[in-house]
Amino acid sequence: QVQLVESGGGLVQAGGSLRLSCAASGSTFSIYVMNWYRQAPGKQRELVAQIFRSGFTNYADSVKGRFTISRDNTKNTVQLQMNNLKAEDRAVYYCNVADGWGQGTQVTVSS
């Protein structure tokens, strides 16, 4: 099983930036893809971005061109750089790797 610890998040004005980080431990040999999800109030959890071991990335249409996912395979960490944040980006963001989930970190964007 993989354990995940997230950091980052907080309150930012619209147009601002935040960086989320997630560190994985445990059964890290099984890590193939690392994901960031988010869940806004009253909405289902959605995939925001994912990065494969090869470096291939995939983004939700709503964040393309604004968010960048990156990973360090030697440290088993994944980051999400979020630029030009919008009010609709407000949500709890979760790191996901295999069967492990982070505790979630709140991102709030003020207009």
Residue pairs with C-beta under 8 A, 6 or more apart in sequence:
1 26
1 27
1 98
1 99
1 100
2 24
2 25
2 26
2 27
2 28
2 30
2 31
2 97
2 98
2 99
2 100
3 24
3 25
3 26
3 100
4 22
4 23
4 24
4 25
4 95
4 96
4 97
4 100
4 101
4 102
4 103
5 22
5 23
5 25
5 102
5 103
6 20
6 21
6 22
6 93
6 94
6 95
6 102
6 103
6 104
6 105
7 20
7 21
7 22
7 23
7 105
8 18
8 19
8 20
8 21
8 80
8 105
9 18
9 20
9 93
9 105
9 106
9 107
10 18
10 106
10 107
10 108
11 108
11 109
11 110
12 18
12 85
12 107
12 108
12 109
12 110
13 109
13 110
13 111
14 85
14 86
14 87
14 109
14 110
14 111
15 84
15 85
16 85
16 109
17 81
17 82
17 83
17 84
17 85
18 82
18 85
18 107
19 79
19 80
19 81
19 82
20 36
20 79
20 80
20 82
20 93
20 95
20 105
20 107
21 77
21 78
21 79
21 80
22 34
22 36
22 77
22 78
22 79
22 95
22 97
22 102
23 75
23 76
23 77
24 31
24 34
24 76
24 77
24 78
24 97
24 100
25 76
26 100
27 98
28 76
30 98
31 53
31 76
31 97
31 98
32 52
32 53
32 98
33 50
33 51
33 52
33 53
33 97
34 50
34 51
34 69
34 71
34 78
34 95
34 96
34 97
35 47
35 48
35 49
35 50
35 95
35 96
35 97
36 47
36 48
36 49
36 50
36 69
36 78
36 80
36 93
36 94
36 95
36 96
37 45
37 46
37 47
37 48
37 93
37 94
37 96
38 45
38 46
38 48
38 89
38 91
38 92
38 93
38 94
38 107
39 45
39 46
39 91
39 92
39 94
39 104
40 88
40 90
40 91
40 92
41 91
43 91
45 94
46 60
47 60
48 59
48 60
48 63
48 67
48 80
48 93
49 57
49 58
49 59
49 60
49 63
49 67
49 69
49 80
50 57
50 58
50 69
51 57
51 58
51 69
51 70
51 71
51 78
53 73
55 71
57 69
59 67
59 69
62 88
63 82
63 89
66 82
66 83
66 84
66 85
67 80
67 81
67 82
67 83
68 80
68 81
68 83
69 78
69 79
69 80
69 81
70 78
70 79
70 81
71 77
71 78
71 79
72 78
78 95
78 97
80 93
82 89
82 107
85 107
85 109
86 109
87 109
87 110
87 111
89 107
89 109
90 107
90 108
90 109
91 107
92 104
92 105
92 106
92 107
93 104
93 105
93 106
93 107
94 101
94 102
94 104
94 105
95 101
95 102
96 102
